[in-house]
Amino acid sequence: MEDERKFIQAGSLENPGIKNEELIQSTEPPRGATRESAAAWRDGEVEQDLTDALHQSESSSQGTPPSNTVPNNCNTDYFKLLRFGVDSLYLSYPGEIFAEVDDELKELKQIAQSPELHQQVKAQYPVDDHIFEVKDKGKGFFLYRLQDNAFHIHLSRSRTLPFAYIQLSSEYLTYRTPLAAENALRSVLEQLGTIHESANVSRIDLFVDFVSPEDMESWNRHAWVTRASAINAYSVEREFSGWTIGTGGVISCRLYDKTLEINKQSKKFYLHELWKRTGWNGEDKVWRLEFQLKREVLTQKGLSKLTEVLDNLNGLWSYAVTEWLRLTLPNPDDQTRSRWPIHPLWGYLSSVDWNTDGGSLLSRFNNARIPGDDWLCKNGFSTLVSFMAREGIKDFDAGAEAFKNALYGYHERKSYYLGLTFGDYLLERIAIKARQFNSLLNKTEADEQARLDKLARAYRKQSEGS
């Protein structure tokens, strides 16, 4: 999620193709509108059933009511729904860290702060099939941070704060449903401390991925009717990248070119596979509408626990797309913006039924944060080609052999000055990367068994004492 936010804001503000102070004056429907919606627009109404639904969402202390919806398989040439679901999830748990875990993490944090790289490689904490990197610094009142590709865990030993605050990665949430992901997370946390309550939601990001021929920069900021004060358009390398509304608030929205963001920044190409399963042709732009809902807005709706939030996704989406934000067709003859009809695109987006299946999940997931073949092979090949060009070598095998010898000679000299053999130097460098990638445990089997035995004795002592 942070990658996407940085991507959208990396471009220039106020796309030059949009005059933000200019109201739409045209008496014609927007480009890309369906024949039916265009006719309705000229008649002063846009799909009356959806317009009616915009005024039926009432917030209450018991959560938000579900919105009126149309089937998610109702795809047209104008709008094709690919996927929807939870992109980011931040949870907190009241509880207490185990004393023995506290002691071990304190030691590992100090190791991570060592100026010696060969010491830092030991700052790892394995739990089940996770090999967490222990960070050298905490964050705020949370003293310890553990991270791999699935979870970013913050731990506290304060009794006035949650024992654990966790961000579940967006990639992990394309592999498991939110409930299944939380069950796996809870299994990890139960080995770190005592959990007193079920998970509280600190933030949830809801997304819809879709394809549409609609020109997303064909309207200006006045078409957005919202409670937010900040509305911005962005471009990347002169290509329109999207809109942001309400950045920094308790609720915010982004409508952006997800295919562009993947190619330019996040490299989340695994989403291509999931989109193709629902009919993406591999060429059309995929747009993402995403709402970020923080704890303040959730508690206002009487929702705090994960199960409560997941049971009310339809209501939350309805609140976001009808009460907090609407994309409209501005009417220059009517100064009452609340009466402006909704844009045909918004009619489809607001009708997503969150009680139905949001799309298939990935069949595989790796807890390690390993670089992909694309990055490794592209950079490795570029380095090899540069070496071969320098040496005037054209044969691949000859170039690879010469490059290997050059690598060995250079790093053998470097290891000598460090007082290491080349073999020990190589293993140290692998260990450094293994900690960053969560791919290998940099401990002997004997060391790890001794650690597990120590924890087991502490657990038994605690159980007998209680």
KARA-V572909 format. One line per field, one symbol per residue. ss: DSSP state (H for helix, E for strand, L for the rest). phi: phi as a letter, one per 20 degrees, with the letter a starting at -180 (. if undefined). A space follows every 50 residues. Layout:
ss->???
phi->???
//
This chain:
ss->LHHHHHHHHHLEELLLLLLLLLLLLLLLLLLLLLHHHHHHHHLLLLLHHH HHHLLLLLLLLLLLLLLLLLLLLLLLLLLEEEEEEEEEEEEEELEEELHH HHHHHHHHHHHHLLLLHHHHLLLEEEELLEEEEELLLLELLELEEEELLL EEEEELLLLLLLLEEEEELLLHHHLLLHHHHHHHHHHHHLLLEEELLLLE EEEEEEEEEEELLLLLLLLLHHHEEELLLLEEEEEELLEEEEEEELLLLL EEEEEEEHHHHHHHHHLLLHHHHHHHHLLLLLLLLLEEEEEEEEHHHHHH LLLLEHHHHHHLHHHHHHHHHHHHEEEELLLLLLLLHHHLLELHHHHHHL LLLLLLLLLLLLLLLLLLLLLLHHHHHHHHHHHHHHHHHHHLLLLHHHHH HHHHHHHHHHHHHHHHHLLLLHHHHHHHHHHHHHHHHLLLLLLLHHHHHH HHHHHHHHHHHHHHHL
phi->.fgfffffefeeflggedefedffdfedfffnffgfffffffenbclgff fgffddedfbfeodffefcdgfeeecfebcedbbreecbdcccfrcffff fgffffffffffeffeffegfeeccebleddffeffcebmeefcccbbfe cdddccdeeedgfbccdeffffeedcfgffffffffffffedaeeebffe eeabddccdbdbfgffdeddfffedbefddccdccclmdgdqdccmgnef cbcccbfffffffecflefffgfffffdofencffddcdcdddeggffff emdcfgfffffcffffffffeceebbecdgdfeceeffeffffgffffff efefedfepfdfecbdffeefeggffffffffffffffffemddefffff ffffffgffffffffffemcffffffffffffffffeldceebfffffff fffffffffffffffe
//
